[in-house]
C-alpha cells in the first residue's frame, strides 16, 4: 500500500512540475530566463525532485515539449486516417500542423536548443513526425525516395528557422504557412496557388 501511495505521489509531483513549467514558459517572453528554482517553487516541490525526475533542465524542457505535442499528435493520427483526404493534402496538413506548433512554441524550442537539445534529429518526436510524413509521401504519385523527401521537408520548418523568420525577419505566421504550402507544391511537382494554406484546425 505504501509503495502504491509513493507511486501516486510521484505521478502527482510529475504532473505538477510539468504544469508549472508549461505555464512559466508560456508566460515568459524568454524561456531562457525560467530557472529550475522558479519551476520547483511554482510546482511546490524541492529542486531535487526536478533533477531526480527529469535529470536536468534539458530533460525537463523535453518533457514539456512532449506533453504539448501529445494532443497534437493524436489529432494528426486521426486526420491521417481520414480516407476522404488525398495523400497530397495529408502531406500538406501534416507539415502545416507541425509548422503551427513550432510557431506557437518557438521560444520553448529555442530554450530546448539552449539547454543542450541542439540536434532535432535526436528528439523522440522527430522520428514520429518523419515516419508519419514518409508514410503519407509514399502514397503521393511521382515522389522519389519518400524517406529523404520527408527529411528535406521537415528541414524547411526547423524551429530555429521558424524563429528567425518570424522574430528577426518579421514574417507573419500566415505568410510563412503560405510559403510552406507553395514549397510543398514545388517539391511534389504541382504549381498551385501559393496563397493556399490549410484551414485552421
Secondary structure, DSSP 4 states (H G I P E B T S, - for coil): -HHHHHHHHHHHHHHHHHHHHHHHHHH-S-GGG--HHHHHHHHTS-HHHHHHHHSSHHHHHHHHHHHHHHHHHHHHHHHHT-TTS-HHHHHHHHHHHHHHHHHHTHHHHHHHHHTT---GGGSHHHHHHHHHHHHHHHTSTT-S-HHHHHHHHHHTT-HHHHHIIIIIS---HHHHHHHHHHHHHHHHT----TT--PPP-
